[in-house]
Amino acid sequence: MICGLGYSYVATAFACVLNTMLIYVLIVTHVNHVGPYRWMLLSFSVVEIMISLVHFALIPAIHLTEFGYIYWGYRVLDLPTDQGVLASLIWVLLFYQTFVLTAFHYVYRFVLLCNPPWLSWIQQNPWRNWIAVAIVADVFYVGAIFLDASEGFYPWEIYRENLAPVMKEVYEIDLYAPNKPGFLGIVYWTLHENGNKVWVRMALITIFCIVMVFSTSGMVIVYCLVRIITEMAPRKWYEPSFARLGSRGIVLALRAKF
């Protein structure tokens, strides 16, 4: 716990200072050819600061077992169940926010470099359309994660009953304390009286939904990356498609990132 506190102090300080400096630079400097990409960088910085602050406020931890796992925050163990769950969900939402931002980052590059006809409408009014697309994608992606996690990972009695002995033995944390600490957890299977495994259907459905939602960001990143690499192949470097960017500087900057 002491090591965790030390790491939290250092990581939070570095993240807040460095990202605040980046936000300041992005706001006070005016590089016209960057365009809406400035907002992407700002979003990353703001989310990083929020993640660091929430991490500092919770000191989160996770423990894996052969039948499931549990996530909790050391600093919210004294809170009632629902408040502890809400605090944990905030961390989960911010954690998955980074994935949707990364996917959106690749979509931006893909549209700028490849200019696919079916997404050409975005560039007609880039400031308005990019912001609208970002908000809609974020609401659907993070909203789906929130709904699935808040229901499927809620500390139902079956989860608390099976995870309590492990937490008591390993961390000396009593999940049956008077306030019944809130956490996020899941139990894949339990043991029947005859010793056979009984799979928990709700847990399996929850995991399936989480994986499906999470995989969408991965598929978007892979698709965009493949299209970008194809577009930036040496044989296409002098094709007219790159003239659409209007600035060789942007092309070189984006190419250097790969």
Salt bridges, closest charged atoms under 4 A:
none
